[in-house]
Amino acid sequence: MVSPWTSRQNRQFEQALAAYDRDSPNRWQNIARAVEGKSVEEVKRHYDTLVREIIQMERGSISVYV
């Protein structure tokens, strides 16, 4: 079962992404360890979803409300 992400988990995820770049060994394991209650698969899926949303925003496929 996939649980929704809390704002705290999103903050932890963002901080971990900043700490562990693409070249970091064990990147996804370290990010998952930094996010309370999330597995490696969940953090990878969350990242992939965010990347897809950014691409869609850049293409104008998603409206951005501020």
N, CA, C and O atoms as a Tripos MOL2 file, in Angstrom:
@<TRIPOS>MOLECULE
protein
  264   263    66     0     0
PROTEIN
NO_CHARGES

@<TRIPOS>ATOM
      1 N           0.8410   -1.1870    0.0000 N.3       1 MET1
      2 CA          0.0000    0.0000    0.0000 C.3       1 MET1
      3 C           0.8860    1.2510    0.0000 C.2       1 MET1
      4 O           1.8680    1.3310    0.7380 O.2       1 MET1
      5 N           0.5310    2.2000   -0.8200 N.am      2 VAL2
      6 CA          1.2780    3.4500   -0.9070 C.3       2 VAL2
      7 C           0.5930    4.4870   -0.0270 C.2       2 VAL2
      8 O          -0.6030    4.7400   -0.1670 O.2       2 VAL2
      9 N           1.3550    5.0800    0.8730 N.am      3 SER3
     10 CA          0.7830    6.1010    1.7430 C.3       3 SER3
     11 C           1.1120    7.4820    1.1900 C.2       3 SER3
     12 O           2.1510    7.6660    0.5560 O.2       3 SER3
     13 N           0.2340    8.4530    1.4280 N.am      4 PRO4
     14 CA          0.5130    9.8100    0.9500 C.3       4 PRO4
     15 C           1.7340   10.4060    1.6500 C.2       4 PRO4
     16 O           2.1080    9.9970    2.7490 O.2       4 PRO4
     17 N           2.3310   11.3680    0.9880 N.am      5 TRP5
     18 CA          3.5080   12.0420    1.5380 C.3       5 TRP5
     19 C           3.0650   13.2270    2.3810 C.2       5 TRP5
     20 O           2.2290   14.0250    1.9570 O.2       5 TRP5
     21 N           3.6270   13.3360    3.5660 N.am      6 THR6
     22 CA          3.3430   14.4850    4.4250 C.3       6 THR6
     23 C           4.2600   15.6430    4.0280 C.2       6 THR6
     24 O           5.2380   15.4460    3.3080 O.2       6 THR6
     25 N           3.9460   16.8240    4.4900 N.am      7 SER7
     26 CA          4.8180   17.9660    4.2000 C.3       7 SER7
     27 C           6.1940   17.7520    4.8420 C.2       7 SER7
     28 O           7.2100   18.1690    4.2850 O.2       7 SER7
     29 N           6.2270   17.1130    5.9940 N.am      8 ARG8
     30 CA          7.5090   16.8140    6.6560 C.3       8 ARG8
     31 C           8.3460   15.8640    5.7960 C.2       8 ARG8
     32 O           9.5440   16.0810    5.6160 O.2       8 ARG8
     33 N           7.7190   14.8170    5.2680 N.am      9 GLN9
     34 CA          8.4310   13.8750    4.4110 C.3       9 GLN9
     35 C           8.9310   14.5570    3.1290 C.2       9 GLN9
     36 O          10.0370   14.2790    2.6660 O.2       9 GLN9
     37 N           8.1170   15.4420    2.5670 N.am     10 ASN10
     38 CA          8.5410   16.1820    1.3770 C.3      10 ASN10
     39 C           9.7630   17.0480    1.6780 C.2      10 ASN10
     40 O          10.6820   17.1230    0.8630 O.2      10 ASN10
     41 N           9.7810   17.6950    2.8320 N.am     11 ARG11
     42 CA         10.9410   18.4970    3.2340 C.3      11 ARG11
     43 C          12.1720   17.6110    3.3980 C.2      11 ARG11
     44 O          13.2600   17.9520    2.9340 O.2      11 ARG11
     45 N          11.9920   16.4760    4.0610 N.am     12 GLN12
     46 CA         13.0970   15.5450    4.2450 C.3      12 GLN12
     47 C          13.6150   15.0610    2.8890 C.2      12 GLN12
     48 O          14.8230   14.9460    2.6830 O.2      12 GLN12
     49 N          12.7060   14.7830    1.9850 N.am     13 PHE13
     50 CA         13.0590   14.3290    0.6430 C.3      13 PHE13
     51 C          13.8650   15.4030   -0.0890 C.2      13 PHE13
     52 O          14.9050   15.1050   -0.6780 O.2      13 PHE13
     53 N          13.3960   16.6290   -0.0530 N.am     14 GLU14
     54 CA         14.0990   17.7310   -0.7230 C.3      14 GLU14
     55 C          15.4950   17.9330   -0.1390 C.2      14 GLU14
     56 O          16.4560   18.1390   -0.8810 O.2      14 GLU14
     57 N          15.6060   17.8760    1.1670 N.am     15 GLN15
     58 CA         16.9140   18.0330    1.8060 C.3      15 GLN15
     59 C          17.8520   16.8870    1.4360 C.2      15 GLN15
     60 O          19.0400   17.1040    1.1960 O.2      15 GLN15
     61 N          17.3220   15.6810    1.3910 N.am     16 ALA16
     62 CA         18.1380   14.5240    1.0330 C.3      16 ALA16
     63 C          18.5710   14.5900   -0.4290 C.2      16 ALA16
     64 O          19.7000   14.2240   -0.7560 O.2      16 ALA16
     65 N          17.6820   15.0530   -1.3130 N.am     17 LEU17
     66 CA         18.0580   15.2130   -2.7200 C.3      17 LEU17
     67 C          19.2130   16.2030   -2.8660 C.2      17 LEU17
     68 O          20.1130   16.0070   -3.6820 O.2      17 LEU17
     69 N          19.1740   17.2550   -2.0730 N.am     18 ALA18
     70 CA         20.2510   18.2470   -2.1180 C.3      18 ALA18
     71 C          21.5610   17.6660   -1.5820 C.2      18 ALA18
     72 O          22.6430   18.0300   -2.0410 O.2      18 ALA18
     73 N          21.4530   16.7790   -0.6260 N.am     19 ALA19
     74 CA         22.6500   16.2000   -0.0090 C.3      19 ALA19
     75 C          23.2560   15.0850   -0.8510 C.2      19 ALA19
     76 O          24.4730   14.9050   -0.8610 O.2      19 ALA19
     77 N          22.4130   14.3340   -1.5570 N.am     20 TYR20
     78 CA         22.8700   13.1750   -2.3250 C.3      20 TYR20
     79 C          22.5690   13.3880   -3.8050 C.2      20 TYR20
     80 O          21.4530   13.1340   -4.2580 O.2      20 TYR20
     81 N          23.5620   13.8530   -4.5560 N.am     21 ASP21
     82 CA         23.3530   14.0910   -5.9780 C.3      21 ASP21
     83 C          23.4730   12.7910   -6.7710 C.2      21 ASP21
     84 O          23.6870   11.7220   -6.2000 O.2      21 ASP21
     85 N          23.3330   12.8960   -8.0850 N.am     22 ARG22
     86 CA         23.3570   11.7190   -8.9590 C.3      22 ARG22
     87 C          24.5940   10.8590   -8.8020 C.2      22 ARG22
     88 O          24.5330    9.6450   -8.9920 O.2      22 ARG22
     89 N          25.7090   11.4670   -8.4600 N.am     23 ASP23
     90 CA         26.9720   10.7380   -8.3580 C.3      23 ASP23
     91 C          27.2310   10.1360   -6.9840 C.2      23 ASP23
     92 O          28.2470    9.4730   -6.7760 O.2      23 ASP23
     93 N          26.3220   10.3630   -6.0540 N.am     24 SER24
     94 CA         26.5030    9.8330   -4.6920 C.3      24 SER24
     95 C          26.3050    8.3200   -4.6770 C.2      24 SER24
     96 O          25.3270    7.8100   -5.2220 O.2      24 SER24
     97 N          27.2400    7.6080   -4.0510 N.am     25 PRO25
     98 CA         27.0430    6.1570   -3.9170 C.3      25 PRO25
     99 C          25.8100    5.8820   -3.0460 C.2      25 PRO25
    100 O          25.5550    6.5830   -2.0670 O.2      25 PRO25
    101 N          25.0720    4.8730   -3.4170 N.am     26 ASN26
    102 CA         23.8730    4.4780   -2.6470 C.3      26 ASN26
    103 C          22.8800    5.6220   -2.4860 C.2      26 ASN26
    104 O          22.2480    5.7650   -1.4400 O.2      26 ASN26
    105 N          22.7510    6.4210   -3.5160 N.am     27 ARG27
    106 CA         21.9080    7.6210   -3.4420 C.3      27 ARG27
    107 C          20.5000    7.3190   -2.9310 C.2      27 ARG27
    108 O          20.0460    7.9350   -1.9670 O.2      27 ARG27
    109 N          19.8130    6.3820   -3.5650 N.am     28 TRP28
    110 CA         18.4080    6.1510   -3.2100 C.3      28 TRP28
    111 C          18.2610    5.5240   -1.8330 C.2      28 TRP28
    112 O          17.2900    5.7990   -1.1280 O.2      28 TRP28
    113 N          19.1970    4.6990   -1.4490 N.am     29 GLN29
    114 CA         19.1500    4.1250   -0.1020 C.3      29 GLN29
    115 C          19.3370    5.2160    0.9460 C.2      29 GLN29
    116 O          18.6590    5.2190    1.9740 O.2      29 GLN29
    117 N          20.2560    6.1400    0.6830 N.am     30 ASN30
    118 CA         20.4840    7.2410    1.6250 C.3      30 ASN30
    119 C          19.2860    8.1810    1.6930 C.2      30 ASN30
    120 O          18.9200    8.6510    2.7700 O.2      30 ASN30
    121 N          18.6820    8.4530    0.5480 N.am     31 ILE31
    122 CA         17.5000    9.3230    0.5430 C.3      31 ILE31
    123 C          16.3630    8.6530    1.3040 C.2      31 ILE31
    124 O          15.6970    9.2920    2.1190 O.2      31 ILE31
    125 N          16.1380    7.3590    1.0380 N.am     32 ALA32
    126 CA         15.0630    6.6420    1.7440 C.3      32 ALA32
    127 C          15.3140    6.6310    3.2490 C.2      32 ALA32
    128 O          14.3770    6.7540    4.0380 O.2      32 ALA32
    129 N          16.5660    6.4870    3.6440 N.am     33 ARG33
    130 CA         16.9100    6.4940    5.0640 C.3      33 ARG33
    131 C          16.6030    7.8590    5.6910 C.2      33 ARG33
    132 O          16.2820    7.9380    6.8770 O.2      33 ARG33
    133 N          16.7010    8.9180    4.9090 N.am     34 ALA34
    134 CA         16.4800   10.2760    5.4180 C.3      34 ALA34
    135 C          15.0020   10.6570    5.4920 C.2      34 ALA34
    136 O          14.6350   11.6180    6.1680 O.2      34 ALA34
    137 N          14.1570    9.8980    4.7920 N.am     35 VAL35
    138 CA         12.7200   10.2030    4.7630 C.3      35 VAL35
    139 C          11.9860    9.1850    5.6340 C.2      35 VAL35
    140 O          11.9620    7.9910    5.3360 O.2      35 VAL35
    141 N          11.4020    9.6730    6.6900 N.am     36 GLU36
    142 CA         10.7040    8.8040    7.6490 C.3      36 GLU36
    143 C           9.5950    8.0040    6.9630 C.2      36 GLU36
    144 O           8.7250    8.5740    6.3040 O.2      36 GLU36
    145 N           9.6360    6.6900    7.1220 N.am     37 GLY37
    146 CA          8.5360    5.8400    6.6820 C.3      37 GLY37
    147 C           8.4640    5.5560    5.1960 C.2      37 GLY37
    148 O           7.4560    5.0230    4.7320 O.2      37 GLY37
    149 N           9.4950    5.8910    4.4310 N.am     38 LYS38
    150 CA          9.4660    5.6580    2.9850 C.3      38 LYS38
    151 C          10.5690    4.6900    2.5730 C.2      38 LYS38
    152 O          11.6820    4.7310    3.0970 O.2      38 LYS38
    153 N          10.2420    3.8300    1.6350 N.am     39 SER39
    154 CA         11.1910    2.8420    1.1330 C.3      39 SER39
    155 C          11.9600    3.4120   -0.0570 C.2      39 SER39
    156 O          11.6370    4.4840   -0.5690 O.2      39 SER39
    157 N          12.9690    2.6810   -0.4810 N.am     40 VAL40
    158 CA         13.7400    3.0730   -1.6600 C.3      40 VAL40
    159 C          12.8040    3.1810   -2.8660 C.2      40 VAL40
    160 O          12.8870    4.1410   -3.6320 O.2      40 VAL40
    161 N          11.9230    2.2080   -3.0340 N.am     41 GLU41
    162 CA         10.9990    2.2250   -4.1660 C.3      41 GLU41
    163 C          10.0860    3.4400   -4.1180 C.2      41 GLU41
    164 O           9.8040    4.0500   -5.1500 O.2      41 GLU41
    165 N           9.6270    3.7910   -2.9290 N.am     42 GLU42
    166 CA          8.7370    4.9460   -2.7970 C.3      42 GLU42
    167 C           9.4540    6.2590   -3.1260 C.2      42 GLU42
    168 O           8.8780    7.1240   -3.7860 O.2      42 GLU42
    169 N          10.6990    6.4160   -2.6770 N.am     43 VAL43
    170 CA         11.3940    7.6720   -2.9750 C.3      43 VAL43
    171 C          11.7330    7.7630   -4.4590 C.2      43 VAL43
    172 O          11.6790    8.8460   -5.0410 O.2      43 VAL43
    173 N          12.0820    6.6300   -5.0780 N.am     44 LYS44
    174 CA         12.3420    6.6350   -6.5220 C.3      44 LYS44
    175 C          11.0780    7.0050   -7.2910 C.2      44 LYS44
    176 O          11.1210    7.8170   -8.2160 O.2      44 LYS44
    177 N           9.9580    6.4090   -6.9060 N.am     45 ARG45
    178 CA          8.6750    6.6900   -7.5720 C.3      45 ARG45
    179 C           8.2910    8.1620   -7.3950 C.2      45 ARG45
    180 O           7.8090    8.7990   -8.3320 O.2      45 ARG45
    181 N           8.5050    8.6940   -6.1950 N.am     46 HIS46
    182 CA          8.1910   10.0980   -5.9120 C.3      46 HIS46
    183 C           9.0450   11.0150   -6.7870 C.2      46 HIS46
    184 O           8.5500   11.9930   -7.3470 O.2      46 HIS46
    185 N          10.3150   10.6920   -6.8960 N.am     47 TYR47
    186 CA         11.2320   11.4650   -7.7390 C.3      47 TYR47
    187 C          10.7790   11.4240   -9.1990 C.2      47 TYR47
    188 O          10.7090   12.4610   -9.8580 O.2      47 TYR47
    189 N          10.4750   10.2360   -9.7010 N.am     48 ASP48
    190 CA         10.0260   10.0940  -11.0870 C.3      48 ASP48
    191 C           8.7560   10.8950  -11.3570 C.2      48 ASP48
    192 O           8.6170   11.5160  -12.4110 O.2      48 ASP48
    193 N           7.8420   10.8760  -10.4100 N.am     49 THR49
    194 CA          6.5990   11.6440  -10.5460 C.3      49 THR49
    195 C           6.8990   13.1400  -10.6080 C.2      49 THR49
    196 O           6.3380   13.8490  -11.4430 O.2      49 THR49
    197 N           7.7670   13.6170   -9.7440 N.am     50 LEU50
    198 CA          8.1180   15.0430   -9.7390 C.3      50 LEU50
    199 C           8.7990   15.4490  -11.0340 C.2      50 LEU50
    200 O           8.5180   16.5240  -11.5630 O.2      50 LEU50
    201 N           9.6840   14.6180  -11.5540 N.am     51 VAL51
    202 CA         10.3630   14.9180  -12.8190 C.3      51 VAL51
    203 C           9.3340   15.0060  -13.9460 C.2      51 VAL51
    204 O           9.3780   15.9310  -14.7570 O.2      51 VAL51
    205 N           8.4040   14.0420  -13.9980 N.am     52 ARG52
    206 CA          7.3530   14.0790  -15.0420 C.3      52 ARG52
    207 C           6.5200   15.3470  -14.9370 C.2      52 ARG52
    208 O           6.1950   15.9600  -15.9540 O.2      52 ARG52
    209 N           6.1680   15.7510  -13.7110 N.am     53 GLU53
    210 CA          5.3620   16.9640  -13.5250 C.3      53 GLU53
    211 C           6.1260   18.2090  -13.9690 C.2      53 GLU53
    212 O           5.5420   19.1130  -14.5670 O.2      53 GLU53
    213 N           7.4120   18.2620  -13.6830 N.am     54 ILE54
    214 CA          8.2270   19.4050  -14.1110 C.3      54 ILE54
    215 C           8.2740   19.4800  -15.6300 C.2      54 ILE54
    216 O           8.1300   20.5580  -16.2050 O.2      54 ILE54
    217 N           8.4750   18.3430  -16.2770 N.am     55 ILE55
    218 CA          8.5070   18.3110  -17.7480 C.3      55 ILE55
    219 C           7.1730   18.7800  -18.3080 C.2      55 ILE55
    220 O           7.1450   19.5560  -19.2630 O.2      55 ILE55
    221 N           6.0700   18.3240  -17.7300 N.am     56 GLN56
    222 CA          4.7440   18.7360  -18.1970 C.3      56 GLN56
    223 C           4.5270   20.2280  -17.9880 C.2      56 GLN56
    224 O           3.9300   20.8880  -18.8380 O.2      56 GLN56
    225 N           5.0020   20.7670  -16.8740 N.am     57 MET57
    226 CA          4.8650   22.2040  -16.6230 C.3      57 MET57
    227 C           5.6560   23.0030  -17.6530 C.2      57 MET57
    228 O           5.1860   24.0130  -18.1770 O.2      57 MET57
    229 N           6.8670   22.5260  -17.9310 N.am     58 GLU58
    230 CA          7.7010   23.2220  -18.9100 C.3      58 GLU58
    231 C           7.0800   23.2020  -20.2890 C.2      58 GLU58
    232 O           7.2540   24.1470  -21.0580 O.2      58 GLU58
    233 N           6.3610   22.1450  -20.6170 N.am     59 ARG59
    234 CA          5.6910   22.0340  -21.9140 C.3      59 ARG59
    235 C           4.3500   22.7680  -21.9340 C.2      59 ARG59
    236 O           3.7350   22.9320  -22.9870 O.2      59 ARG59
    237 N           3.9150   23.2010  -20.7680 N.am     60 GLY60
    238 CA          2.6330   23.8910  -20.6760 C.3      60 GLY60
    239 C           1.4510   22.9560  -20.5440 C.2      60 GLY60
    240 O           0.3040   23.3770  -20.6950 O.2      60 GLY60
    241 N           1.7170   21.6910  -20.2640 N.am     61 SER61
    242 CA          0.6520   20.7070  -20.1420 C.3      61 SER61
    243 C          -0.0630   20.7690  -18.7870 C.2      61 SER61
    244 O          -1.1910   20.2970  -18.6490 O.2      61 SER61
    245 N           0.6020   21.3500  -17.8040 N.am     62 ILE62
    246 CA          0.0320   21.4910  -16.4640 C.3      62 ILE62
    247 C           0.0280   22.9690  -16.1210 C.2      62 ILE62
    248 O           1.0330   23.6610  -16.2790 O.2      62 ILE62
    249 N          -1.1250   23.4460  -15.6450 N.am     63 SER63
    250 CA         -1.1900   24.8260  -15.1930 C.3      63 SER63
    251 C          -0.5770   24.9380  -13.8050 C.2      63 SER63
    252 O          -0.7730   24.0710  -12.9530 O.2      63 SER63
    253 N           0.1540   26.0000  -13.5930 N.am     64 VAL64
    254 CA          0.7810   26.2260  -12.2950 C.3      64 VAL64
    255 C           0.0470   27.3760  -11.6340 C.2      64 VAL64
    256 O          -0.0140   28.4810  -12.1730 O.2      64 VAL64
    257 N          -0.5150   27.1050  -10.4510 N.am     65 TYR65
    258 CA         -1.2200   28.1340   -9.6910 C.3      65 TYR65
    259 C          -0.3490   28.5690   -8.5270 C.2      65 TYR65
    260 O           0.1300   27.7410   -7.7520 O.2      65 TYR65
    261 N          -0.1490   29.8510   -8.4120 N.am     66 VAL66
    262 CA          0.6690   30.3690   -7.3310 C.3      66 VAL66
    263 C          -0.2000   31.1820   -6.4040 C.2      66 VAL66
    264 O           0.2900   31.7190   -5.4110 O.2      66 VAL66
@<TRIPOS>BOND
     1     1     2 1
     2     2     3 1
     3     3     4 2
     4     3     5 am
     5     5     6 1
     6     6     7 1
     7     7     8 2
     8     7     9 am
     9     9    10 1
    10    10    11 1
    11    11    12 2
    12    11    13 am
    13    13    14 1
    14    14    15 1
    15    15    16 2
    16    15    17 am
    17    17    18 1
    18    18    19 1
    19    19    20 2
    20    19    21 am
    21    21    22 1
    22    22    23 1
    23    23    24 2
    24    23    25 am
    25    25    26 1
    26    26    27 1
    27    27    28 2
    28    27    29 am
    29    29    30 1
    30    30    31 1
    31    31    32 2
    32    31    33 am
    33    33    34 1
    34    34    35 1
    35    35    36 2
    36    35    37 am
    37    37    38 1
    38    38    39 1
    39    39    40 2
    40    39    41 am
    41    41    42 1
    42    42    43 1
    43    43    44 2
    44    43    45 am
    45    45    46 1
    46    46    47 1
    47    47    48 2
    48    47    49 am
    49    49    50 1
    50    50    51 1
    51    51    52 2
    52    51    53 am
    53    53    54 1
    54    54    55 1
    55    55    56 2
    56    55    57 am
    57    57    58 1
    58    58    59 1
    59    59    60 2
    60    59    61 am
    61    61    62 1
    62    62    63 1
    63    63    64 2
    64    63    65 am
    65    65    66 1
    66    66    67 1
    67    67    68 2
    68    67    69 am
    69    69    70 1
    70    70    71 1
    71    71    72 2
    72    71    73 am
    73    73    74 1
    74    74    75 1
    75    75    76 2
    76    75    77 am
    77    77    78 1
    78    78    79 1
    79    79    80 2
    80    79    81 am
    81    81    82 1
    82    82    83 1
    83    83    84 2
    84    83    85 am
    85    85    86 1
    86    86    87 1
    87    87    88 2
    88    87    89 am
    89    89    90 1
    90    90    91 1
    91    91    92 2
    92    91    93 am
    93    93    94 1
    94    94    95 1
    95    95    96 2
    96    95    97 am
    97    97    98 1
    98    98    99 1
    99    99   100 2
   100    99   101 am
   101   101   102 1
   102   102   103 1
   103   103   104 2
   104   103   105 am
   105   105   106 1
   106   106   107 1
   107   107   108 2
   108   107   109 am
   109   109   110 1
   110   110   111 1
   111   111   112 2
   112   111   113 am
   113   113   114 1
   114   114   115 1
   115   115   116 2
   116   115   117 am
   117   117   118 1
   118   118   119 1
   119   119   120 2
   120   119   121 am
   121   121   122 1
   122   122   123 1
   123   123   124 2
   124   123   125 am
   125   125   126 1
   126   126   127 1
   127   127   128 2
   128   127   129 am
   129   129   130 1
   130   130   131 1
   131   131   132 2
   132   131   133 am
   133   133   134 1
   134   134   135 1
   135   135   136 2
   136   135   137 am
   137   137   138 1
   138   138   139 1
   139   139   140 2
   140   139   141 am
   141   141   142 1
   142   142   143 1
   143   143   144 2
   144   143   145 am
   145   145   146 1
   146   146   147 1
   147   147   148 2
   148   147   149 am
   149   149   150 1
   150   150   151 1
   151   151   152 2
   152   151   153 am
   153   153   154 1
   154   154   155 1
   155   155   156 2
   156   155   157 am
   157   157   158 1
   158   158   159 1
   159   159   160 2
   160   159   161 am
   161   161   162 1
   162   162   163 1
   163   163   164 2
   164   163   165 am
   165   165   166 1
   166   166   167 1
   167   167   168 2
   168   167   169 am
   169   169   170 1
   170   170   171 1
   171   171   172 2
   172   171   173 am
   173   173   174 1
   174   174   175 1
   175   175   176 2
   176   175   177 am
   177   177   178 1
   178   178   179 1
   179   179   180 2
   180   179   181 am
   181   181   182 1
   182   182   183 1
   183   183   184 2
   184   183   185 am
   185   185   186 1
   186   186   187 1
   187   187   188 2
   188   187   189 am
   189   189   190 1
   190   190   191 1
   191   191   192 2
   192   191   193 am
   193   193   194 1
   194   194   195 1
   195   195   196 2
   196   195   197 am
   197   197   198 1
   198   198   199 1
   199   199   200 2
   200   199   201 am
   201   201   202 1
   202   202   203 1
   203   203   204 2
   204   203   205 am
   205   205   206 1
   206   206   207 1
   207   207   208 2
   208   207   209 am
   209   209   210 1
   210   210   211 1
   211   211   212 2
   212   211   213 am
   213   213   214 1
   214   214   215 1
   215   215   216 2
   216   215   217 am
   217   217   218 1
   218   218   219 1
   219   219   220 2
   220   219   221 am
   221   221   222 1
   222   222   223 1
   223   223   224 2
   224   223   225 am
   225   225   226 1
   226   226   227 1
   227   227   228 2
   228   227   229 am
   229   229   230 1
   230   230   231 1
   231   231   232 2
   232   231   233 am
   233   233   234 1
   234   234   235 1
   235   235   236 2
   236   235   237 am
   237   237   238 1
   238   238   239 1
   239   239   240 2
   240   239   241 am
   241   241   242 1
   242   242   243 1
   243   243   244 2
   244   243   245 am
   245   245   246 1
   246   246   247 1
   247   247   248 2
   248   247   249 am
   249   249   250 1
   250   250   251 1
   251   251   252 2
   252   251   253 am
   253   253   254 1
   254   254   255 1
   255   255   256 2
   256   255   257 am
   257   257   258 1
   258   258   259 1
   259   259   260 2
   260   259   261 am
   261   261   262 1
   262   262   263 1
   263   263   264 2
@<TRIPOS>SUBSTRUCTURE
     1 MET1         2 RESIDUE 1 A MET
     2 VAL2         6 RESIDUE 1 A VAL
     3 SER3        10 RESIDUE 1 A SER
     4 PRO4        14 RESIDUE 1 A PRO
     5 TRP5        18 RESIDUE 1 A TRP
     6 THR6        22 RESIDUE 1 A THR
     7 SER7        26 RESIDUE 1 A SER
     8 ARG8        30 RESIDUE 1 A ARG
     9 GLN9        34 RESIDUE 1 A GLN
    10 ASN10       38 RESIDUE 1 A ASN
    11 ARG11       42 RESIDUE 1 A ARG
    12 GLN12       46 RESIDUE 1 A GLN
    13 PHE13       50 RESIDUE 1 A PHE
    14 GLU14       54 RESIDUE 1 A GLU
    15 GLN15       58 RESIDUE 1 A GLN
    16 ALA16       62 RESIDUE 1 A ALA
    17 LEU17       66 RESIDUE 1 A LEU
    18 ALA18       70 RESIDUE 1 A ALA
    19 ALA19       74 RESIDUE 1 A ALA
    20 TYR20       78 RESIDUE 1 A TYR
    21 ASP21       82 RESIDUE 1 A ASP
    22 ARG22       86 RESIDUE 1 A ARG
    23 ASP23       90 RESIDUE 1 A ASP
    24 SER24       94 RESIDUE 1 A SER
    25 PRO25       98 RESIDUE 1 A PRO
    26 ASN26      102 RESIDUE 1 A ASN
    27 ARG27      106 RESIDUE 1 A ARG
    28 TRP28      110 RESIDUE 1 A TRP
    29 GLN29      114 RESIDUE 1 A GLN
    30 ASN30      118 RESIDUE 1 A ASN
    31 ILE31      122 RESIDUE 1 A ILE
    32 ALA32      126 RESIDUE 1 A ALA
    33 ARG33      130 RESIDUE 1 A ARG
    34 ALA34      134 RESIDUE 1 A ALA
    35 VAL35      138 RESIDUE 1 A VAL
    36 GLU36      142 RESIDUE 1 A GLU
    37 GLY37      146 RESIDUE 1 A GLY
    38 LYS38      150 RESIDUE 1 A LYS
    39 SER39      154 RESIDUE 1 A SER
    40 VAL40      158 RESIDUE 1 A VAL
    41 GLU41      162 RESIDUE 1 A GLU
    42 GLU42      166 RESIDUE 1 A GLU
    43 VAL43      170 RESIDUE 1 A VAL
    44 LYS44      174 RESIDUE 1 A LYS
    45 ARG45      178 RESIDUE 1 A ARG
    46 HIS46      182 RESIDUE 1 A HIS
    47 TYR47      186 RESIDUE 1 A TYR
    48 ASP48      190 RESIDUE 1 A ASP
    49 THR49      194 RESIDUE 1 A THR
    50 LEU50      198 RESIDUE 1 A LEU
    51 VAL51      202 RESIDUE 1 A VAL
    52 ARG52      206 RESIDUE 1 A ARG
    53 GLU53      210 RESIDUE 1 A GLU
    54 ILE54      214 RESIDUE 1 A ILE
    55 ILE55      218 RESIDUE 1 A ILE
    56 GLN56      222 RESIDUE 1 A GLN
    57 MET57      226 RESIDUE 1 A MET
    58 GLU58      230 RESIDUE 1 A GLU
    59 ARG59      234 RESIDUE 1 A ARG
    60 GLY60      238 RESIDUE 1 A GLY
    61 SER61      242 RESIDUE 1 A SER
    62 ILE62      246 RESIDUE 1 A ILE
    63 SER63      250 RESIDUE 1 A SER
    64 VAL64      254 RESIDUE 1 A VAL
    65 TYR65      258 RESIDUE 1 A TYR
    66 VAL66      262 RESIDUE 1 A VAL
